[in-house]
Amino acid sequence: MSSAPAGDRPLFPFGPILFFGDSVTASWTAQMPEAFSGPQTVARGIPGQATRDMARRLRSEIALYGARGLHLICGRDDILGGTPGVTLDGIVADIQAMLTDTRDLYVRSWVGSIPPVDPASPAAFGRPLELIAQVNAWLRDHVHEYGAAFIDHDPVLATETGTLK
């Protein structure tokens, strides 16, 4: 039993939580640096990065930072970034690889849904926005199979029609 006051104890005592993702994570950590600057958090969102690239770097970043927790949001930049040949199966395969890695490394994981996108925005023009709902449905139904928890951002960020508030 620790005698330190609750405010002095680490939130995640066995190692930091790696906030790992693409432009969504990078934007959140840039907008709220005070929430991601402590020794218990590591902000590793890279704008424009596809899930394939994230899957390739995950194990080394877990090792580098000694992460024992992972907060993952990915797939948005695959869909909006114009990744050639982007498919649900491709994004899912990359996410499965990352979740297998975290499970094998005993890293507790939380996977966030891809936040909604305003279909009228210039970045959305001509992009396969239907993939967002498809990836989110897969995440909702399957991340628990890897011991991960799902975080659904839609109730907070989406309108009744599913677009960004």
C-alpha positions as CSV (number, residue, x, y, z in Angstrom):
1,M,0.0,0.0,0.0
2,S,1.4,3.4,-1.0
3,S,1.6,6.1,1.5
4,A,1.9,8.8,-1.2
5,P,-1.1,11.1,-1.6
6,A,-3.3,10.1,-4.5
7,G,-2.3,13.2,-6.5
8,D,1.4,12.2,-6.2
9,R,0.9,8.6,-7.4
10,P,1.3,7.8,-11.1
11,L,-1.9,7.2,-13.0
12,F,-0.4,4.2,-14.7
13,P,2.3,2.9,-12.3
14,F,4.0,0.3,-14.5
15,G,5.0,2.5,-17.4
16,P,3.7,5.3,-19.6
17,I,0.7,5.3,-21.9
18,L,1.7,5.7,-25.6
19,F,-0.8,7.9,-27.4
20,F,-0.1,6.5,-30.8
21,G,-1.8,7.5,-34.1
22,D,-2.0,9.7,-37.1
23,S,-3.1,13.3,-37.6
24,V,-5.9,12.9,-35.1
25,T,-3.6,12.0,-32.2
26,A,-1.0,14.6,-33.3
27,S,-3.7,17.3,-33.3
28,W,-5.1,16.4,-29.9
29,T,-1.6,16.3,-28.3
30,A,-0.7,19.6,-30.0
31,Q,-3.9,21.3,-28.8
32,M,-3.6,20.1,-25.2
33,P,0.1,19.7,-24.6
34,E,-0.4,19.9,-20.8
35,A,-2.3,16.7,-20.9
36,F,0.5,14.9,-22.7
37,S,3.6,16.3,-21.1
38,G,3.9,14.2,-18.0
39,P,6.1,11.2,-17.4
40,Q,3.0,8.9,-17.7
41,T,2.1,9.9,-21.3
42,V,4.0,9.9,-24.6
43,A,2.5,11.7,-27.6
44,R,3.4,9.8,-30.8
45,G,0.9,11.0,-33.4
46,I,2.4,11.6,-36.8
47,P,0.2,13.6,-39.3
48,G,-0.3,11.9,-42.6
49,Q,0.8,8.5,-41.4
50,A,-1.0,5.4,-42.8
51,T,-1.8,2.4,-40.6
52,R,0.8,0.3,-42.4
53,D,3.5,2.7,-41.3
54,M,2.2,2.8,-37.8
55,A,2.2,-1.0,-37.6
56,R,5.9,-1.0,-38.7
57,R,6.9,1.4,-35.9
58,L,4.8,0.3,-33.0
59,R,7.0,-2.4,-31.4
60,S,10.1,-0.1,-31.5
61,E,8.2,2.8,-29.9
62,I,6.8,0.6,-27.2
63,A,10.3,-0.6,-26.4
64,L,11.8,2.9,-26.7
65,Y,9.4,4.5,-24.2
66,G,8.7,1.4,-22.0
67,A,5.0,1.8,-22.7
68,R,2.6,-0.4,-20.7
69,G,-0.5,1.2,-22.2
70,L,-1.5,2.2,-25.7
71,H,-4.2,4.6,-26.8
72,L,-4.6,4.0,-30.6
73,I,-6.5,6.0,-33.2
74,C,-5.7,5.3,-36.8
75,G,-7.2,4.9,-40.3
76,R,-8.3,8.5,-40.8
77,D,-5.2,9.5,-42.7
78,D,-5.4,6.3,-44.9
79,I,-8.9,7.4,-45.9
80,L,-8.4,11.1,-46.2
81,G,-4.8,11.1,-47.3
82,G,-5.4,9.5,-50.6
83,T,-3.5,6.3,-49.8
84,P,-3.6,4.4,-53.1
85,G,-5.9,1.3,-53.0
86,V,-7.0,1.9,-49.4
87,T,-9.5,-0.8,-48.3
88,L,-11.3,-1.9,-45.2
89,D,-9.3,-5.2,-45.3
90,G,-6.0,-3.3,-45.5
91,I,-6.7,-1.0,-42.6
92,V,-8.1,-3.9,-40.5
93,A,-5.1,-6.1,-41.2
94,D,-2.8,-3.3,-40.0
95,I,-4.9,-2.8,-36.9
96,Q,-4.9,-6.5,-36.2
97,A,-1.1,-6.6,-36.5
98,M,-0.8,-3.7,-34.0
99,L,-3.3,-5.3,-31.5
100,T,-1.5,-8.6,-31.8
101,D,1.8,-6.9,-31.0
102,T,0.3,-5.1,-27.9
103,R,-1.3,-8.3,-26.7
104,D,2.0,-10.3,-27.1
105,L,3.9,-7.6,-25.3
106,Y,1.4,-7.3,-22.5
107,V,0.6,-3.7,-23.2
108,R,-2.9,-2.7,-22.2
109,S,-4.7,-1.1,-25.1
110,W,-7.6,1.3,-25.8
111,V,-8.6,1.8,-29.4
112,G,-10.6,4.9,-30.4
113,S,-13.0,5.2,-33.3
114,I,-12.1,7.3,-36.2
115,P,-13.7,10.6,-35.5
116,P,-16.4,11.7,-37.9
117,V,-15.5,13.9,-40.9
118,D,-17.5,16.7,-42.5
119,P,-18.3,15.4,-46.0
120,A,-18.4,19.0,-47.3
121,S,-14.8,19.7,-46.3
122,P,-12.3,20.0,-49.1
123,A,-10.2,17.2,-47.5
124,A,-13.2,14.8,-47.9
125,F,-13.8,15.4,-51.6
126,G,-13.5,12.2,-53.6
127,R,-12.4,10.2,-50.6
128,P,-14.1,6.9,-49.5
129,L,-15.7,8.2,-46.4
130,E,-17.9,5.1,-46.0
131,L,-14.7,3.4,-44.8
132,I,-14.8,5.4,-41.6
133,A,-18.1,3.8,-40.5
134,Q,-16.9,0.4,-41.7
135,V,-13.6,0.6,-39.8
136,N,-15.4,1.8,-36.7
137,A,-17.9,-1.0,-36.9
138,W,-15.0,-3.5,-37.1
139,L,-13.3,-1.9,-34.2
140,R,-16.5,-1.9,-32.1
141,D,-17.0,-5.6,-32.8
142,H,-13.5,-7.0,-32.7
143,V,-10.9,-5.1,-30.6
144,H,-12.0,-7.0,-27.5
145,E,-10.7,-10.2,-29.1
146,Y,-7.2,-8.8,-28.6
147,G,-7.8,-7.7,-25.0
148,A,-8.3,-4.1,-26.0
149,A,-11.1,-1.7,-25.1
150,F,-13.0,0.3,-27.6
151,I,-13.6,4.1,-27.2
152,D,-16.4,5.4,-29.3
153,H,-16.0,9.1,-30.1
154,D,-19.1,9.5,-32.1
155,P,-21.5,10.2,-29.3
156,V,-19.5,13.3,-28.4
157,L,-18.3,14.4,-31.9
158,A,-21.0,13.3,-34.4
159,T,-24.3,14.9,-35.3
160,E,-27.4,12.8,-35.7
161,T,-26.5,12.2,-39.4
162,G,-22.9,11.1,-38.5
163,T,-21.0,14.1,-39.6
164,L,-18.6,16.1,-37.5
165,K,-20.3,18.6,-35.1
